[in-house]
Amino acid sequence: MRQILLAFALAAAFAAPAAAADHEIRMLNKGAKGLMVFEPDVLHVAPGDTVTFVAANPGHDARSISGMIPAGAQPFAGKLGKDVRVTFTQPGVYGVECRPHYAMGMVAAVIVGEPVNLDAARAVKHPKMAAKKFDGIFATVQSAEAAR
């Protein structure tokens, strides 16, 4: 009986962690919130999860915004008109832009675990329409944090 209990204890101790999840954000010419959008524009994921930015319409890319990724995280940049898969390992806020449509407000945020760099991400300057979009995104993030 002791050997069986020991075997179960060892199995539990070395059990693999839960599998990382896969998520999608679509890059669209027109979506529920208007023209040139990421849907969703805010996505909460766990460290280790993967997000595929899907080029649902041509002419878009997804790339991290300088100053809007956590310390130690690697920036990413997809190619125009192509899907890009990003595995997020560092907790924090990741600002994302579509380079051709950034000034039109085509931005999003991926929140990985705790938004540890929220203040730094909020301090980044953007073109007027992108700044307005990020104001709404950050309000959503703060509401979610307050509800926790």
Residue pairs with C-beta under 8 A, 6 or more apart in sequence:
20 46
20 48
20 49
20 50
20 87
21 45
21 46
21 49
21 50
22 49
22 50
22 51
22 52
23 43
23 45
23 49
23 50
23 51
23 52
24 51
24 52
24 53
24 54
25 38
25 39
25 40
25 43
25 51
25 52
25 53
25 54
25 62
25 96
25 108
25 110
26 38
26 39
26 53
26 54
26 56
27 38
27 53
27 54
27 55
27 56
27 57
27 60
27 61
27 62
27 98
27 106
28 36
28 37
28 38
28 39
28 56
28 57
28 60
29 35
29 36
29 57
29 59
30 37
31 37
31 39
32 39
33 39
33 41
35 104
36 60
36 98
36 101
36 104
36 105
36 106
37 106
38 53
38 62
38 96
38 98
38 106
38 107
38 108
40 108
41 107
41 108
41 109
41 133
41 137
42 108
42 109
42 111
42 137
42 140
42 141
43 51
43 108
43 109
43 110
43 111
44 111
44 144
45 51
45 88
45 110
45 111
45 112
46 112
46 113
47 88
47 89
47 90
47 91
47 112
47 113
48 87
48 88
48 89
49 87
49 88
49 112
50 85
50 86
50 87
50 88
51 85
51 86
51 88
51 110
52 83
52 84
52 85
52 86
53 62
53 78
53 83
53 84
53 85
53 86
53 96
54 83
55 61
55 78
55 81
55 82
55 83
58 81
59 80
59 81
59 100
60 80
60 81
60 98
60 100
60 101
60 106
61 77
61 78
61 79
61 80
61 81
61 82
61 84
61 98
61 99
61 100
62 76
62 78
62 84
62 86
62 96
62 97
62 98
62 108
63 75
63 76
63 77
63 78
63 96
63 97
63 98
63 99
64 73
64 75
64 76
64 77
64 94
64 95
64 96
64 97
65 95
65 96
65 97
65 107
65 124
65 126
66 75
66 124
67 95
67 120
67 121
67 123
67 124
68 93
68 94
68 95
68 109
68 117
68 120
68 121
68 124
69 75
69 90
69 92
69 93
69 94
69 95
69 117
70 90
70 91
70 92
70 93
70 94
70 112
70 116
70 117
71 90
71 117
72 90
73 88
73 89
73 90
73 92
73 94
76 84
76 86
77 84
78 84
80 99
80 100
86 110
88 94
88 110
88 112
89 112
90 112
91 112
91 113
91 114
91 115
91 116
92 111
92 112
92 113
92 114
92 115
92 116
92 117
92 118
92 121
93 109
93 110
93 111
93 112
93 115
93 116
93 117
93 118
93 121
93 141
94 109
94 110
94 111
94 112
95 107
95 108
95 109
95 121
95 124
95 134
96 107
96 108
96 109
96 110
97 106
97 107
97 130
98 106
98 107
102 126
102 127
102 130
103 127
103 129
103 130
104 129
104 130
105 127
105 129
105 130
105 132
105 133
106 130
107 126
107 130
107 133
107 134
107 137
108 137
109 121
109 134
109 137
109 138
109 141
111 141
111 144
115 121
115 141
115 145
118 138
118 141
121 138
122 134
122 138
125 131
126 134
